[in-house]
Amino acid sequence: MSKARPFPPMVWVVVALLRPLFTVATKRDRRGIAKLPPVGGYVIAAKHLSYLDPFLLGFWATDQGVPPRFLVKDPLLEVPIVGWVLRKARQIPVYRGTDSASDSLRDAVAAVDAGQVVIVYPEGTMTRDPACWPMTGRTGAVRIAHESGRPLFPVAQWGAQDIMWPYKKGLQPFPRKTIHIWVGDPIDLSDLGSNPTEDQLLAKTAVLMAAITELQAQIRGELPATPPIDVHTLDTPKTNLEGN
């Protein structure tokens, strides 16, 4: 397999438009990159804390020679221009609450099998925690990694929320913010066996979210003051990809 991963032309267009802006507007603290395989597919499970962080995480990925493939909620595909760009950039739609929901899992596994990198937000939504700590997670990221037999890496982000706070309009670009993206050690899935139960998948997802929380705690220099919010109590549609 070639070390180079092919980029869809639309990804290069987006990179050309946004890279100069992010290069000038942000400082970067990137750690753990050497843990990522230079060839072959894998899964990244990242914390979602701002409307901006998909762009900043994509910026980070392209700097590693990785064309990012995010799981994208299907309503975004209906937005004029935005949906067209997402399709041309080969992002993977998640059709929530429909008979096509399982296609997202199939497509994500196929992408990883083909040597691509799939980025999943295991919480299934942007954080609802007032202090932006990770919530509990859904099982999609673990399922994709397990079914593809490829590594699953926890990734913590911090800094995007200082530019755009979750669920609040407006930007605060100045002073220039540092965007921290740290990669943790891959999550060991070897004990799941060939046909894991839902309880096993949930337990492994808890391990994944704990790893993301630990990374974020190291970045922030503090620990969460409260237990994680349970995503299963949130009023958000669940897909087969997200699992329990």
N, C-alpha and C positions, 0 to 999 in steps of 0.2 A: 504493500500500500504506500502511496506517495505521502510524504510528510505534509505537503500542501493540501489544504481543504478548499474545494472550489467555492467561490463566492458568487451568489446570484448578482447579476448586474445592478439590480435595484439596491442591494446592500451597499455597493460602492457609491451609488448616488447619494444615499443617506449619509454615509461616512464622509463624503466630500463636503456635504453641506454642514454637518454638525461638528466634525473634528476640530476645525479652527476655533469654533466658539468654545467648545469644552476645554481645549488646550489653553486658551487664554483666560477663561472664566473660572477655572478650578485648579486646585493643587491636588496631587494624587499620592496616596499611600497604598501601595499594592504589595501584598505579602502572600507567600505560599504558592506562587505561580509554578515553581519547580515541581510541585506535587502532581500537576496535571500531565497526562500522557501526551507526548508530542504527536502521536498518531493514534488512530482508532477513535471510536465514539465513546462518549460518557455522558453522565447526567449531572447537571449542576442544580442544587436546591438552594435558592437564595431567599433572603428576607426582603419583603416588599414593604417599603416605608414611605414612598412618595410617588406622585405621578411621573417624576423625573427619573427615578432610578432605573427603569428599563432602558432608557437611552444611555445613561451613564454606565450601566452594566454591559450594554452592547458596545459602547466605546472601548471599555476594558477588554472585552472578548476579541474585538477586531484587532486590537493591539497585540494580541497573542496569536494572530493568524487564524482565528476561529470565527467563521460566519455564524452568528448566534441564531438559534431557532427557538423562539419562545412559544409557549402555549398561550394562545390569545383567546379571550372570551368572544364568543360569536357576535355579540352586538357591535363590537368594534369593526367587524368586517362589513357592516351595513352603513358605516359612516362614509359619506362621499369623499373621495380622494384617499382618505386614511385607509379604508378597506382595500382599495386597489393597490396601494403601496405595500400593505401587509401581505397580500397575496403574492405580489411580484417578488417580495423579499423571502417568500417561502416560509412564512410563519405558520404554525400549526393551530388550526381553529379548535376551540372546545365548544361543542354544541350542548349547552347545558339543558338538562331536563327534556331531551329528545331521544328518539330511537337511534340517532347518529352519535350519541355521546361516546359509545365504545369505540367509534372510529378514531377518536383522538388518541386513545391509548395505543391502538394498532399503529397509527401513523407515527407516533412518537417512538415506539419500539423499533419500527422499520427504519426511522431516521438514525437512531443510535446504532443499529445493526449495520447500517451503511457507512459508518465511520463519522457521523456528524455529532455535534454537541447540542443537546437539548437542555434548555433552561426552564426550570419549573419553580413557581412560587407555591410551596407546599401548603401555605395557609389558605390558598384559593382566593384570596382577596387582599387588599391593602390592610395593614395593621389597624386594629381598633384600640390598641393599647395606648393610653394617654401619654406614656413615656416612650412609645415606639419600641418596646421590647417584643420579641417574637411571641406569637400565640402558639397554641397547639397546632398540629398540622393534619392534613388529610394524606391519604396513603398513595397518591398518584406517583410521586417521585420514586418511592420505594418500589412500586409495581413496575415502573418503566425499567429501572435498573435491574431488578430481579429477572424480569422476563427477557431482557436483552442480554443478561449476563455481563453487563458492563459496569464500571465503577460509578459510585454515587458520591459526589463531593458536596459537603456543606459549605456555603459561602455567606459571610456576613458583610453587609453594607452599612455605612454610616456617613452622613454628611448631606445626602440629598434632601433630607427633611429640613435642614437649615436654610436651604434655598426655597423649597416649597413644602410647607407643612402639610401633612395629610388632611384632606377634607377642608382645606382652607384656600381660598383664592388669593392670588397675588404671589409675586416673586421677591426674594430678598437676595440678589446676587452679590451684593457688596456688604462687608469686605469679602474678598475671594475665599471660598470655602474649600476645605480639604475633603476629598472624597476617598474614604477608606473602603477598600475591598480586600478582604482576607479569605484565603482558601484554607479549609481544614483538611485533616486526614480523611481518606475515603471511609465510608461507613461499611463495616463488615456485614455482609448479607449471607455469608456462607451457611449460617445456621437455620436459614429459612426453609431449606429443602426444596423439593421440586413443586410442591403444591401447598404453599403456606395458608394458614387459616387467617381470617380477618383479625383475630386477636394478635397473631404473630405480626401481621403487617402494621397494625396500630402500635404495637410495642416497639417495632423497629423505627416507625415514624417518630415516636417519642424520643428515641435515641438521636435521630437526625436533628430534631428541633432543639434538643439539649445541646448538641454540638454547635449549632448556629448561635444559640444564646450564649454559650461560653465564649465563642469568638467575639461576639458583640460586646460582651462584658470586658474582654481584654482591650478592645478598642476604646471603650468608654472609661475604663478604669473604675468601674462600679458594678454592683450586682443588682438584679431586679429586686424591688421592694415588695412585690406581690406575686402570687402564682400566675402562670400564663392564662390568658383568656382562652376559654374552650371554643374553638371555631364551630363546634357542633351546636352551640347555643345561638349562633348568629343567624339572622334571617337572610341566608344566601342559598340559591339553588345548588344542589349537589349533583355531580356527574359521576358516571361510572369511573372516569379517570381519577376523580378525587377520592373515590372510595368512602370509607367511614371516617 
